[in-house]
Amino acid sequence: MAFAGIDLGGTYVKAGLVHPEGARTSNVTRAPMPYARAGRAADAIDVPALLRMVHAVVADLVAHGASAVLVSNQMHGVVLVDDSIEPISPMYTWQADLAADRPGGSAAVVDGISDSLGDDTKRALGNELRPGLPIVTLACMAAEGALGGANATALSIGDFITSTLCGYVTDCHVSNAAASGLYDLAAGEWSHRALRAIGADGVGLPPVVSAPTVVGRADVTGQPVPVVCAIGDQQASLAGADLAVDELSANIATGCQVSRRIPHPDTSAPQLRPYLDDDYLATVTHIPAGRALNAFVRLLTGAAPDDDVSSSWDSLESEARDAAGGIRANAAVFPAARDFPGSLTGLTEQNMTPGGVFRAAMEDVADRIALAAHEVGTRGLTRIAFSGGLAFRSALMREMVCDRVGLPARVVDEDADALTGLARISACVPGI
């Protein structure tokens, strides 16, 4: 048995057959996520292009034997749709910062929402409040009178895809509900207080389910194919890594998240997210990683903003391993990262080499990962589970993190990603 797995990531749309037996994948393809603007702008998705891509891969995978569709998606995206599931707003991603153009800028908008919510509500919502979350994006849209009227429903990127496949608004998995910043984890329901606080209490929201569930059927060349509710890509990726309860997850890729599994919704966690099997994640996200380090590679090699710099990594990392110290870097070079904007200090004639600068940037990422490990807690943990493309490829990054955290590690195979997680999840979905 095989299913069509689709991962709507921040960089690529990956798709393939996912096999519950052995959590295998096959027939895997990937294509760049179609964004609405050229260059490195990734704050809004080209919806027609994404739909064409998804419908094509679903048809192809069903033709190759897929008997159901499972989707994972980059988290914190939001789009408003009407009763016909037609978009009535851009499809904003987690990189959208509508608050930057509001009076006082992002900080003022976030502070205003924070004051309206209060500490108890913020903790119940998962302890996340920053630009790029749907709660902030919708607040800005409300202030601009752009919420689309009485028939508007807010959907995550994955829920939009499952809804268009089924022809109606499908149920939302709790991982995507929580990623909006509008879901009360303790109460297990949408937070009406949060909706009122941002002036969006008239916006519709989908029903929420706590387990991967068939939410409808797609007509694929005349064949009714079951569709499972979309899963947040962090949860799918950690399922792909087969994260154990005694492991610290360091998922280091375009961005980085540090997480551990916990059995109860502990609102004292730095960030709290639902996981699978009624577990939760104590997590820290938006740690600068591959995206930030690639910016340093471009700086040090003179590459253009859209150049593929992967071929320059090995030589720079080799230079970094033996480079002189003394440089301090702040790798938060993009707005969604903590401590933005970035910086370099401690430069001298002796240490100001490409390897020295790159080492400082890598050390800053490793320091941030170690701090996040302290925040989620390492007591009772026996090792680090490294996952993500950067962690898989960079031995120096793994060494830096292990030295700082003080735990041994295992490395998850680079191919064990969200699609592998969907393969594991597919074994547990009733009715398919």
C-alpha positions as CSV (number, residue, x, y, z in Angstrom):
1,M,0.0,0.0,0.0
2,A,1.2,3.5,-0.8
3,F,-0.1,7.0,-0.4
4,A,0.6,10.4,-2.1
5,G,2.7,12.5,0.3
6,I,3.1,16.2,-0.4
7,D,5.3,18.5,1.7
8,L,4.6,22.2,1.1
9,G,7.9,23.5,2.5
10,G,9.5,26.9,2.7
11,T,11.9,26.2,-0.2
12,Y,10.5,23.3,-2.1
13,V,7.3,21.3,-2.7
14,K,8.3,17.7,-2.3
15,A,6.1,14.9,-3.3
16,G,6.3,11.1,-3.5
17,L,4.8,7.8,-2.7
18,V,4.9,7.2,1.1
19,H,4.7,3.6,2.3
20,P,3.5,2.9,5.8
21,E,5.4,-0.4,5.9
22,G,8.9,0.5,6.9
23,A,8.2,4.3,6.6
24,R,9.6,4.3,3.1
25,T,9.3,6.8,0.3
26,S,9.7,6.4,-3.4
27,N,9.0,8.3,-6.7
28,V,10.1,11.5,-4.9
29,T,10.2,14.8,-6.8
30,R,10.7,18.3,-5.7
31,A,10.1,21.7,-7.3
32,P,10.7,25.2,-6.0
33,M,7.8,26.6,-3.9
34,P,6.2,29.2,-6.3
35,Y,6.3,32.6,-4.6
36,A,4.3,35.6,-5.8
37,R,7.3,37.8,-6.2
38,A,10.7,37.4,-7.9
39,G,14.0,37.1,-6.1
40,R,14.2,36.1,-2.5
41,A,10.8,37.4,-1.5
42,A,9.0,34.6,0.2
43,D,6.2,36.4,2.1
44,A,3.3,35.4,-0.3
45,I,2.7,32.3,-2.4
46,D,1.5,32.2,-6.0
47,V,-1.7,30.3,-5.4
48,P,-2.6,29.4,-9.0
49,A,0.9,28.0,-9.6
50,L,0.8,26.1,-6.3
51,L,-2.6,24.5,-7.2
52,R,-1.4,23.5,-10.6
53,M,1.6,21.8,-9.1
54,V,-0.4,20.0,-6.4
55,H,-3.1,18.7,-8.8
56,A,-0.4,17.5,-11.2
57,V,1.5,15.6,-8.5
58,V,-1.6,14.1,-7.0
59,A,-2.8,12.8,-10.4
60,D,0.7,11.4,-11.1
61,L,1.0,9.7,-7.7
62,V,-2.5,8.2,-7.9
63,A,-1.6,6.9,-11.3
64,H,1.4,5.2,-9.7
65,G,-0.8,3.5,-7.1
66,A,-1.4,6.0,-4.3
67,S,-4.7,5.3,-2.5
68,A,-4.9,8.5,-0.3
69,V,-3.4,11.9,0.0
70,L,-1.4,13.2,3.0
71,V,-0.1,16.8,3.2
72,S,2.4,18.5,5.5
73,N,2.9,22.3,5.3
74,Q,5.2,25.1,6.3
75,M,3.6,26.5,9.4
76,H,2.2,30.0,10.2
77,G,0.9,30.6,6.7
78,V,-2.7,32.0,6.3
79,V,-5.1,32.8,3.5
80,L,-8.7,34.0,3.6
81,V,-11.2,32.2,1.4
82,D,-14.8,32.6,0.5
83,D,-17.5,30.0,0.6
84,S,-16.2,28.5,-2.7
85,I,-12.7,28.2,-1.3
86,E,-11.6,31.0,-3.6
87,P,-8.8,33.1,-2.1
88,I,-9.9,36.6,-1.1
89,S,-6.5,37.6,0.2
90,P,-2.9,36.8,-0.6
91,M,-1.6,33.5,0.8
92,Y,0.8,34.9,3.4
93,T,3.7,32.8,4.7
94,W,5.5,33.0,8.0
95,Q,7.9,35.5,6.4
96,A,5.2,38.1,5.9
97,D,5.5,41.1,8.2
98,L,2.5,43.2,7.5
99,A,3.0,44.9,10.9
100,A,6.2,46.6,9.6
101,D,4.1,49.1,7.7
102,R,1.7,49.8,10.6
103,P,2.2,52.9,12.8
104,G,5.0,52.2,15.2
105,G,6.2,49.2,13.2
106,S,6.2,45.5,14.1
107,A,7.2,46.0,17.7
108,A,4.3,48.4,18.4
109,V,1.7,46.1,16.8
110,V,3.0,43.0,18.7
111,D,3.1,44.9,22.0
112,G,-0.5,46.1,21.4
113,I,-1.7,42.5,20.8
114,S,0.3,41.3,23.8
115,D,-1.3,43.9,26.1
116,S,-4.8,43.0,24.8
117,L,-4.3,39.3,25.4
118,G,-2.6,39.3,28.8
119,D,0.0,36.8,30.1
120,D,-2.4,34.0,30.9
121,T,-3.9,34.0,27.4
122,K,-0.5,34.2,25.7
123,R,0.6,31.1,27.6
124,A,-2.5,29.2,26.7
125,L,-1.9,30.1,23.1
126,G,1.6,28.5,23.2
127,N,3.8,31.4,24.2
128,E,4.3,32.6,20.7
129,L,3.7,36.1,19.5
130,R,5.7,37.7,16.8
131,P,5.4,39.1,13.2
132,G,4.6,36.4,10.7
133,L,2.1,34.5,12.9
134,P,-1.5,34.5,11.6
135,I,-2.7,36.2,14.7
136,V,-0.5,39.2,13.8
137,T,-1.1,39.0,10.1
138,L,-4.9,39.0,10.6
139,A,-4.6,41.8,13.1
140,C,-3.0,44.0,10.5
141,M,-5.6,43.0,7.9
142,A,-8.3,43.9,10.4
143,A,-6.8,47.3,10.9
144,E,-6.7,47.8,7.2
145,G,-10.3,46.6,6.7
146,A,-9.1,43.7,4.6
147,L,-10.7,40.7,6.2
148,G,-13.1,40.1,3.4
149,G,-16.5,40.3,4.9
150,A,-18.9,37.9,6.7
151,N,-18.1,34.9,4.5
152,A,-14.3,34.9,5.0
153,T,-12.6,31.8,6.5
154,A,-8.9,31.7,7.5
155,L,-7.0,28.6,6.5
156,S,-3.4,27.5,6.8
157,I,-1.5,26.7,3.6
158,G,-2.1,22.9,4.1
159,D,-5.8,23.3,5.0
160,F,-6.3,25.4,1.9
161,I,-4.9,22.6,-0.3
162,T,-7.0,19.8,1.4
163,S,-10.0,22.1,1.1
164,T,-9.5,22.7,-2.6
165,L,-9.0,19.0,-3.2
166,C,-12.3,18.2,-1.4
167,G,-14.3,21.1,-2.5
168,Y,-15.2,22.4,1.0
169,V,-13.5,23.6,4.2
170,T,-11.9,20.6,5.7
171,D,-11.1,19.9,9.4
172,C,-7.8,21.4,10.6
173,H,-5.2,19.3,12.5
174,V,-4.3,20.8,15.9
175,S,-0.7,21.3,14.8
176,N,-1.9,23.9,12.2
177,A,-4.5,25.4,14.5
178,A,-1.8,26.0,17.2
179,A,0.6,27.5,14.6
180,S,-1.9,30.3,14.0
181,G,-1.5,31.8,17.5
182,L,-5.2,31.7,17.9
183,Y,-5.8,28.3,19.4
184,D,-6.1,27.7,23.2
185,L,-4.1,24.6,23.8
186,A,-5.3,24.2,27.4
187,A,-9.0,24.5,26.5
188,G,-8.7,22.6,23.2
189,E,-10.5,25.2,21.1
190,W,-10.1,28.4,19.1
191,S,-9.6,31.4,21.4
192,H,-12.5,33.8,21.0
193,R,-10.6,36.3,23.3
194,A,-7.7,36.3,20.9
195,L,-10.0,36.8,17.9
196,R,-11.7,39.7,19.6
197,A,-8.3,41.2,20.7
198,I,-7.2,41.5,17.0
199,G,-10.6,42.6,15.7
200,A,-11.1,39.4,13.7
201,D,-14.0,37.8,15.6
202,G,-16.1,37.7,12.4
203,V,-13.6,35.5,10.6
204,G,-14.5,31.8,10.2
205,L,-12.1,29.1,11.3
206,P,-12.3,25.4,10.5
207,P,-13.2,22.6,13.0
208,V,-10.1,21.2,14.7
209,V,-9.2,17.5,15.1
210,S,-6.5,16.2,17.4
211,A,-5.5,13.1,15.4
212,P,-4.6,12.5,11.7
213,T,-8.1,11.9,10.2
214,V,-9.6,11.5,6.7
215,V,-11.4,14.8,6.1
216,G,-12.9,14.1,2.6
217,R,-12.2,12.8,-0.8
218,A,-10.7,14.3,-3.9
219,D,-11.9,13.5,-7.4
220,V,-8.8,12.4,-9.2
221,T,-9.6,11.5,-12.8
222,G,-13.0,10.2,-11.7
223,Q,-11.6,8.2,-8.7
224,P,-12.6,9.3,-5.2
225,V,-9.3,9.4,-3.2
226,P,-9.3,9.9,0.6
227,V,-7.6,13.1,1.8
228,V,-6.1,13.3,5.3
229,C,-6.0,16.6,7.3
230,A,-2.8,18.6,6.7
231,I,-0.1,18.3,9.4
232,G,2.4,21.0,10.4
233,D,5.8,20.3,8.9
234,Q,7.7,20.5,12.2
235,Q,5.6,17.7,13.6
236,A,5.8,15.7,10.3
237,S,9.6,16.1,10.2
238,L,10.1,15.0,13.8
239,A,7.9,12.0,13.1
240,G,10.2,11.3,10.2
241,A,13.2,11.6,12.5
242,D,11.4,9.1,14.9
243,L,12.1,11.4,17.8
244,A,12.2,9.5,21.1
245,V,11.0,10.9,24.4
246,D,14.6,10.9,25.8
247,E,16.1,12.8,22.8
248,L,16.6,16.5,22.1
249,S,15.7,17.3,18.5
250,A,18.0,19.8,16.7
251,N,16.4,20.2,13.3
252,I,18.9,22.4,11.4
253,A,17.9,23.3,7.9
254,T,16.8,26.6,6.3
255,G,15.8,27.5,9.8
256,C,16.3,25.7,13.0
257,Q,14.1,24.4,15.8
258,V,15.1,22.8,19.0
259,S,12.5,20.6,20.7
260,R,11.8,17.9,23.2
261,R,8.6,15.8,23.7
262,I,6.6,16.3,26.8
263,P,3.5,14.5,27.9
264,H,1.4,17.4,29.1
265,P,0.6,21.0,27.8
266,D,3.1,22.7,30.1
267,T,2.5,26.4,29.4
268,S,5.8,27.3,31.1
269,A,7.6,25.9,28.0
270,P,9.4,28.6,25.9
271,Q,7.0,27.7,23.1
272,L,4.4,25.0,23.4
273,R,3.1,23.0,20.4
274,P,1.0,19.9,20.0
275,Y,2.8,16.9,18.6
276,L,1.3,13.5,17.8
277,D,-0.1,10.7,20.0
278,D,-1.3,13.3,22.5
279,D,2.2,14.4,23.2
280,Y,3.4,18.1,23.1
281,L,6.6,19.8,22.1
282,A,8.5,22.2,24.3
283,T,10.3,24.1,21.5
284,V,12.3,27.1,20.4
285,T,11.9,28.1,16.8
286,H,13.2,30.8,14.4
287,I,16.8,30.1,15.2
288,P,19.0,31.4,12.4
289,A,20.5,28.5,10.4
290,G,20.9,27.7,6.8
291,R,19.2,30.8,5.4
292,A,21.5,33.0,7.5
293,L,24.7,31.1,6.9
294,N,24.0,31.1,3.2
295,A,23.9,34.9,3.4
296,F,27.4,34.8,4.9
297,V,28.5,32.4,2.1
298,R,27.2,34.9,-0.5
299,L,29.0,37.8,1.3
300,L,32.3,35.9,1.5
301,T,32.2,34.5,-2.1
302,G,30.7,37.5,-3.9
303,A,27.7,35.4,-5.0
304,A,24.5,37.0,-6.2
305,P,21.4,36.9,-4.0
306,D,19.8,34.1,-6.0
307,D,22.9,32.0,-6.7
308,D,23.1,28.4,-5.5
309,V,26.0,28.6,-3.0
310,S,26.0,24.9,-1.9
311,S,29.2,24.2,-3.8
312,S,31.1,26.9,-1.7
313,W,30.1,25.3,1.7
314,D,32.7,22.6,1.9
315,S,35.7,24.9,1.3
316,L,34.4,27.6,3.7
317,E,33.7,25.0,6.4
318,S,37.2,23.6,5.9
319,E,38.7,27.0,6.4
320,A,36.4,27.7,9.3
321,R,37.6,24.6,11.2
322,D,41.2,25.9,11.5
323,A,40.4,29.7,11.5
324,A,41.6,32.1,14.2
325,G,39.0,33.1,16.7
326,G,38.0,36.5,18.2
327,I,35.2,37.4,15.8
328,R,31.7,37.6,17.2
329,A,28.8,37.3,14.8
330,N,25.1,37.9,15.1
331,A,23.7,35.6,12.4
332,A,20.1,37.0,12.7
333,V,20.2,38.6,9.3
334,F,16.5,38.2,8.4
335,P,13.5,39.9,10.1
336,A,11.8,36.8,11.6
337,A,14.9,35.8,13.5
338,R,15.5,36.8,17.1
339,D,17.9,39.7,17.6
340,F,17.5,41.0,14.0
341,P,19.5,42.7,12.5
342,G,22.8,40.8,12.4
343,S,26.3,42.1,13.0
344,L,30.1,41.3,13.1
345,T,32.4,42.6,15.8
346,G,36.0,41.9,16.9
347,L,37.5,42.1,13.5
348,T,41.3,42.4,13.2
349,E,43.7,42.2,10.3
350,Q,44.8,38.8,11.6
351,N,41.4,37.1,12.0
352,M,39.4,38.8,9.2
353,T,39.5,35.9,6.8
354,P,36.6,34.2,5.0
355,G,37.1,31.2,7.3
356,G,37.3,33.3,10.4
357,V,34.1,35.2,9.6
358,F,32.3,32.0,8.6
359,R,33.4,30.2,11.8
360,A,32.0,33.1,13.9
361,A,28.6,32.8,12.1
362,M,28.5,29.0,12.7
363,E,29.5,29.5,16.3
364,D,26.6,32.0,16.8
365,V,24.1,29.4,15.4
366,A,25.6,26.7,17.7
367,D,25.4,29.1,20.7
368,R,21.7,29.8,19.9
369,I,21.0,26.1,19.6
370,A,22.6,25.4,23.0
371,L,20.7,28.3,24.6
372,A,17.5,26.8,23.2
373,A,18.4,23.4,24.6
374,H,18.7,25.0,28.0
375,E,15.3,26.7,27.6
376,V,13.4,23.5,26.7
377,G,15.4,21.5,29.3
378,T,17.9,18.7,28.9
379,R,17.3,16.9,32.2
380,G,16.5,13.2,31.5
381,L,17.7,13.4,27.9
382,T,20.3,11.0,26.7
383,R,21.3,12.3,23.2
384,I,20.7,14.8,20.5
385,A,18.8,13.7,17.3
386,F,20.2,15.9,14.5
387,S,17.9,16.3,11.5
388,G,17.7,18.6,8.6
389,G,19.9,19.1,5.6
390,L,22.4,21.4,7.3
391,A,22.9,19.1,10.3
392,F,23.3,16.1,8.0
393,R,26.0,17.8,5.8
394,S,28.0,19.8,8.4
395,A,30.1,17.8,10.7
396,L,31.5,21.0,12.2
397,M,28.1,22.3,13.1
398,R,27.2,19.0,14.8
399,E,30.5,19.1,16.8
400,M,29.9,22.7,17.9
401,V,26.4,21.9,19.1
402,C,27.4,18.7,20.9
403,D,30.3,20.5,22.7
404,R,28.0,23.2,23.9
405,V,25.0,21.0,24.9
406,G,27.1,18.2,26.4
407,L,25.3,15.3,24.9
408,P,26.2,12.6,22.3
409,A,24.2,12.5,19.1
410,R,22.7,10.5,16.3
411,V,22.3,11.8,12.8
412,V,19.0,11.3,11.0
413,D,19.4,10.4,7.4
414,E,18.9,13.4,5.1
415,D,16.1,11.7,3.3
416,A,14.2,11.1,6.5
417,D,12.2,14.3,6.4
418,A,8.5,15.3,6.4
419,L,7.6,12.8,3.7
420,T,9.1,10.0,5.9
421,G,7.0,11.4,8.7
422,L,3.9,11.2,6.6
423,A,4.7,7.6,5.9
424,R,4.8,6.9,9.6
425,I,1.6,8.9,10.2
426,S,-0.2,7.1,7.4
427,A,0.1,3.8,9.3
428,C,-2.0,5.3,12.0
429,V,-4.9,6.9,10.0
430,P,-8.1,5.0,10.4
431,G,-10.1,4.3,7.3
432,I,-7.4,4.1,4.7
